[in-house]
Amino acid sequence: MSGIASHDATAGSWRIRPFAVADTEPVVALWRDAGLVVPWNDPYLDIERKLGVQPELFLVGESDGVPVATAMIGYDGHRGWVNYLAVDEPFRGTGLGRALMHEAERLLAERGCPKLNLQVRSSNAGVIAFYRSLGYGVDDVTSLGKRLIPDAP
């Protein structure tokens, strides 16, 4: 298989590649199934915004031509970020999430990024354990945010 990374096993084969506009509906469905869509973020606007800024850092894991995982990566010159990391249930445990994070780290390091940050809901113990297994630790910070452009009425 071609792509950034690939895997072939009994759970299914997959490869990692850049996002394509045709991926929009299955990606939004994946995000909804993974519980990543919240009322104050319009996933379609988030995709549109990402396609305007570093679109090459929006990765999709696919199997048989269908998106089964995503990672939306960004770098602001100071820190890297990963958002919308999602892996479809049948592909969890196949190494796809790990491969997406490895690729995110590689792409950010290639750009000179000294540190990658990400946010996980504090109630999501399984995902926190996943990131800890990759060497991530909890930073002693408080995450603050302010909506500048509302997505919802």
C-alpha positions in Angstrom: 0.0 0.0 0.0 1.2 3.5 -0.6 0.9 6.3 1.9 2.8 7.7 4.8 2.5 4.5 6.8 0.6 1.2 6.3 -0.4 -1.9 8.1 -1.8 -5.3 7.1 -3.2 -7.7 9.6 -6.3 -9.7 10.4 -8.0 -6.7 11.9 -7.8 -5.1 8.5 -5.2 -3.2 6.4 -4.8 0.5 6.6 -2.6 3.3 5.4 -2.1 7.0 6.4 -2.5 9.7 3.9 -3.5 13.4 3.7 -7.1 14.4 4.0 -9.1 14.8 0.8 -12.3 16.8 0.5 -14.2 13.6 -0.5 -13.4 12.4 3.1 -15.6 15.1 4.7 -18.8 13.1 5.4 -17.1 9.9 6.6 -14.7 11.9 8.8 -17.5 13.8 10.4 -19.3 10.5 11.0 -16.2 9.1 12.6 -15.8 12.1 14.9 -19.4 11.8 15.9 -19.1 8.1 16.7 -15.9 8.8 18.7 -17.7 11.5 20.7 -15.5 14.3 19.5 -18.2 16.6 18.1 -19.6 19.0 20.7 -22.4 21.6 20.2 -20.0 24.6 20.2 -17.8 23.3 17.4 -19.1 22.8 13.9 -17.0 19.9 12.5 -17.6 21.1 8.9 -16.3 24.6 9.8 -13.3 23.0 11.6 -12.5 21.0 8.4 -12.9 24.1 6.2 -10.7 26.1 8.5 -8.0 23.4 8.5 -8.0 23.3 4.7 -7.1 27.0 4.8 -4.2 26.5 7.2 -1.6 23.8 6.8 -3.9 21.3 5.0 -1.0 18.9 4.6 -1.1 18.4 8.4 -4.6 16.9 8.3 -4.1 13.1 8.2 -6.5 10.3 7.5 -6.1 6.6 8.2 -8.0 4.6 5.6 -8.9 1.0 5.1 -10.3 -0.1 1.7 -10.6 3.5 0.7 -12.8 4.4 3.7 -11.5 6.9 6.4 -11.2 5.0 9.7 -9.0 7.4 11.6 -7.9 11.1 11.7 -5.4 13.5 13.2 -5.6 17.2 12.7 -2.1 18.6 13.3 -1.0 22.2 13.6 2.1 24.2 14.3 2.2 27.9 15.3 6.0 28.4 15.4 6.1 27.7 19.1 4.1 24.6 19.9 2.5 21.8 17.9 -1.0 20.6 18.5 -3.0 17.5 17.7 -6.8 17.7 17.5 -9.5 15.3 16.3 -7.4 12.2 16.8 -10.0 9.5 16.3 -9.8 5.8 15.4 -12.8 3.8 14.5 -13.6 1.1 17.0 -12.6 -2.0 14.9 -9.2 -0.4 14.2 -8.4 0.4 17.8 -5.5 -1.7 19.0 -4.0 -2.2 15.5 -1.4 0.5 16.0 -3.2 3.0 13.8 -3.5 5.6 16.5 0.1 5.1 17.5 1.1 5.5 13.8 -0.9 8.7 13.5 0.8 10.2 16.5 4.2 9.1 15.3 3.6 10.7 12.0 2.3 13.9 13.7 5.5 14.0 15.8 7.6 13.4 12.7 5.9 16.2 10.7 6.2 18.6 13.6 9.8 17.8 14.4 10.6 18.2 10.6 9.3 21.8 11.0 11.4 22.5 14.1 8.6 22.2 16.6 10.1 21.7 20.1 6.9 20.5 21.9 3.6 18.9 21.0 0.5 19.7 23.1 -2.9 18.1 23.1 -6.0 18.3 25.2 -8.0 15.3 26.4 -11.2 15.5 28.4 -10.1 14.7 32.0 -12.9 12.1 32.2 -11.4 10.1 29.3 -9.1 7.8 31.2 -8.6 5.3 28.3 -7.3 8.0 26.0 -5.1 9.5 28.7 -3.6 6.0 29.2 -3.0 5.8 25.5 -1.1 9.1 25.4 0.9 8.1 28.5 1.9 4.9 26.8 3.4 7.1 24.0 5.4 9.1 26.5 3.1 12.1 27.1 2.6 13.4 30.6 0.2 15.8 32.2 1.5 19.4 32.2 0.9 21.4 35.3 -1.3 24.0 33.5 -4.9 25.1 33.3 -6.3 25.1 29.8 -8.2 28.3 29.1 -10.2 29.2 26.0 -12.2 32.0 24.6 -14.5 31.7 21.6 -13.8 34.4 19.0 -16.1 33.2 16.3 -19.2 31.3 17.4 -20.0 28.2 15.4 -23.5 27.7 16.7 -26.3 30.3 16.9 
